[in-house]
Amino acid sequence: MTNLVIGGSGLVGYEFYRQKKDNYKFTYKSQKINSFIELDATCFEETKKLINKLSPEIVIVTAAMPDVNKCEIEKELAFKTNVGIIENIIKCLSKKSKIVFFSSDYVFDGNSGPYSEKDKTNPINYYGELKVSCERKIINSGIKHLIIRTTGIFGWEMARKNFFYRVFDTLSSGKELFVPNDQFGNPTYVKDLVSTIEKMLNQDCEGIYNVVGEEWIARDNFARNIAKSFGLNDTLIIGKPTKYFKNIAPRPLKAGLRSDKIRKLGISIKSMDQAFEDMKNRKSIDDRYT
Ligand SMILES: NC(=O)c1ccc[n+]([C@@H]2O[C@H](COP(=O)([O-])OP(=O)(O)OC[C@H]3O[C@@H](n4cnc5c(N)ncnc54)[C@H](OP(=O)(O)O)[C@@H]3O)[C@@H](O)[C@H]2O)c1
């Protein structure tokens, strides 16, 4: 039986390709990658056709619109691309399949993080509301599921859009970087995230699990750690309170997640510094994406 990654061209999806290309088929929507299947998962007929053809046992859904401010502005598109995609996929899956969905610490209000899987959700922005809605739809569908809550994913990426690149590119060009000093979370290395999920799938885990890096730190200090590890000038990093940035979508401040539940499975995630060392060993950009 085939397994499928819907959203293979994104940060997390492509890491599945790097680690497990023989185990899955992969889709893309706009970033064409040879051998990947084109799919707009907001289209029910297209999604149904592909799922019927492959009859996948495991469907990993990384396809989403994860831009928090864009979700707040373009609510209709955000709903369609987050909740709509999940609705389409669960309608097409048989009860024998398992869906893996990526949720976020933004399901919480950020008053008392880091949060465990048992804490009550209370999103304060539209992206968080959509994640809660997706989680509920999946749980109520009766389909076997693994809901992974994670946060602050970093690593090498074709689109160069994760926070790591903002720090790396800005400081490399000698410019100042203004970063929130009151938003706390757990930076999570994409390679560790994916290898952890693979271990969890091998153990047939089901339900909601937090999968995050161990360190719970403020954004500006995360940026300083990147700078130190990659030999960049950390004095260019200027910490400012969240209100300084005038974000369209409110941000949970004391967010982040606790990883006690995955530790009970005997799974531990490497430290941030180990992750940076691993990134350095991933050589040239071409090696990273071939
Ligand atoms: N990044 C984080 O820090 C973070 C934190 C917590 C949770 N998450 C969640 O983790 C998941 C993966 O995030 P990511 O950072 O890997 O996202 P990403 O890099 O933005 O990738 C999104 C993927 O979705 C695909 N996609 C978008 N619209 C689609 C559509 N209509 N039909 C089919 N595919 C579509 C994109 O395809 P194309 O690029 O080809 O258009 C891309 O492959 C998301 O659910 C996100 O909310 C992320």
The ligand as an SDF file (V2000), in Angstrom:
LIG
                    3D

 48 52  0  0  0  0  0  0  0  0999 V2000
    6.3220   26.3950    9.9290 N   0  0  0  0  0  0  0  0  0  0  0  0
    6.0290   26.4070   11.2220 C   0  0  0  0  0  0  0  0  0  0  0  0
    6.7620   26.9630   12.0490 O   0  0  0  0  0  0  0  0  0  0  0  0
    4.7970   25.6890   11.7280 C   0  0  0  0  0  0  0  0  0  0  0  0
    4.5180   25.6900   13.0920 C   0  0  0  0  0  0  0  0  0  0  0  0
    3.3840   24.9900   13.5460 C   0  0  0  0  0  0  0  0  0  0  0  0
    2.5880   24.3090   12.6520 C   0  0  0  0  0  0  0  0  0  0  0  0
    2.8910   24.3480   11.3280 N   0  0  0  0  0  0  0  0  0  0  0  0
    2.0300   23.6250   10.3970 C   0  0  0  0  0  0  0  0  0  0  0  0
    2.7910   22.6300    9.7600 O   0  0  0  0  0  0  0  0  0  0  0  0
    2.2800   22.3940    8.4270 C   0  0  0  0  0  0  0  0  0  0  0  0
    3.4030   22.4990    7.4220 C   0  0  0  0  0  0  0  0  0  0  0  0
    3.9870   23.7970    7.5080 O   0  0  0  0  0  0  0  0  0  0  0  0
    5.1410   24.2560    6.5130 P   0  0  0  0  0  0  0  0  0  0  0  0
    5.9120   25.3020    7.2280 O   0  0  0  0  0  0  0  0  0  0  0  0
    5.8320   23.0610    5.9420 O   0  0  0  0  0  0  0  0  0  0  0  0
    4.2760   24.9740    5.3910 O   0  0  0  0  0  0  0  0  0  0  0  0
    4.7700   25.4650    3.9370 P   0  0  0  0  0  0  0  0  0  0  0  0
    6.2470   25.4080    3.8210 O   0  0  0  0  0  0  0  0  0  0  0  0
    4.0910   26.7720    3.6930 O   0  0  0  0  0  0  0  0  0  0  0  0
    4.1750   24.3680    2.9590 O   0  0  0  0  0  0  0  0  0  0  0  0
    2.8160   24.3480    2.6630 C   0  0  0  0  0  0  0  0  0  0  0  0
    2.5590   23.2740    1.6330 C   0  0  0  0  0  0  0  0  0  0  0  0
    1.1850   23.3140    1.3280 O   0  0  0  0  0  0  0  0  0  0  0  0
    1.0390   23.2210   -0.0890 C   0  0  0  0  0  0  0  0  0  0  0  0
   -0.2280   23.8150   -0.4490 N   0  0  0  0  0  0  0  0  0  0  0  0
   -0.6580   25.0810   -0.2650 C   0  0  0  0  0  0  0  0  0  0  0  0
   -1.9040   25.2220   -0.7550 N   0  0  0  0  0  0  0  0  0  0  0  0
   -2.2550   24.0060   -1.2470 C   0  0  0  0  0  0  0  0  0  0  0  0
   -3.4180   23.5190   -1.8860 C   0  0  0  0  0  0  0  0  0  0  0  0
   -4.4660   24.2950   -2.1370 N   0  0  0  0  0  0  0  0  0  0  0  0
   -3.4400   22.2170   -2.2720 N   0  0  0  0  0  0  0  0  0  0  0  0
   -2.3870   21.4050   -2.0410 C   0  0  0  0  0  0  0  0  0  0  0  0
   -1.2590   21.8130   -1.4500 N   0  0  0  0  0  0  0  0  0  0  0  0
   -1.1980   23.1100   -1.0540 C   0  0  0  0  0  0  0  0  0  0  0  0
    2.2340   23.9980   -0.6190 C   0  0  0  0  0  0  0  0  0  0  0  0
    2.4540   23.6540   -1.9880 O   0  0  0  0  0  0  0  0  0  0  0  0
    3.2290   24.6460   -3.0040 P   0  0  0  0  0  0  0  0  0  0  0  0
    4.3710   25.2530   -2.2160 O   0  0  0  0  0  0  0  0  0  0  0  0
    3.6900   23.7410   -4.1060 O   0  0  0  0  0  0  0  0  0  0  0  0
    2.2460   25.6660   -3.4480 O   0  0  0  0  0  0  0  0  0  0  0  0
    3.3260   23.4650    0.3120 C   0  0  0  0  0  0  0  0  0  0  0  0
    3.7590   22.2130   -0.1550 O   0  0  0  0  0  0  0  0  0  0  0  0
    1.1620   23.4390    8.2570 C   0  0  0  0  0  0  0  0  0  0  0  0
   -0.0600   22.8440    8.5810 O   0  0  0  0  0  0  0  0  0  0  0  0
    1.4910   24.4950    9.2840 C   0  0  0  0  0  0  0  0  0  0  0  0
    0.3480   25.2210    9.6880 O   0  0  0  0  0  0  0  0  0  0  0  0
    3.9740   25.0010   10.8440 C   0  0  0  0  0  0  0  0  0  0  0  0
  1  2  1  0
  2  3  2  0
  2  4  1  0
  4  5  1  0
  4 48  2  0
  5  6  2  0
  6  7  1  0
  7  8  2  0
  8  9  1  0
  8 48  1  0
  9 10  1  0
  9 46  1  0
 10 11  1  0
 11 12  1  0
 11 44  1  0
 12 13  1  0
 13 14  1  0
 14 15  2  0
 14 16  1  0
 14 17  1  0
 17 18  1  0
 18 19  2  0
 18 20  1  0
 18 21  1  0
 21 22  1  0
 22 23  1  0
 23 24  1  0
 23 42  1  0
 24 25  1  0
 25 26  1  0
 25 36  1  0
 26 27  1  0
 26 35  1  0
 27 28  2  0
 28 29  1  0
 29 30  1  0
 29 35  2  0
 30 31  1  0
 30 32  2  0
 32 33  1  0
 33 34  2  0
 34 35  1  0
 36 37  1  0
 36 42  1  0
 37 38  1  0
 38 39  2  0
 38 40  1  0
 38 41  1  0
 42 43  1  0
 44 45  1  0
 44 46  1  0
 46 47  1  0
M  CHG  2   8   1  16  -1
M  END
$$$$
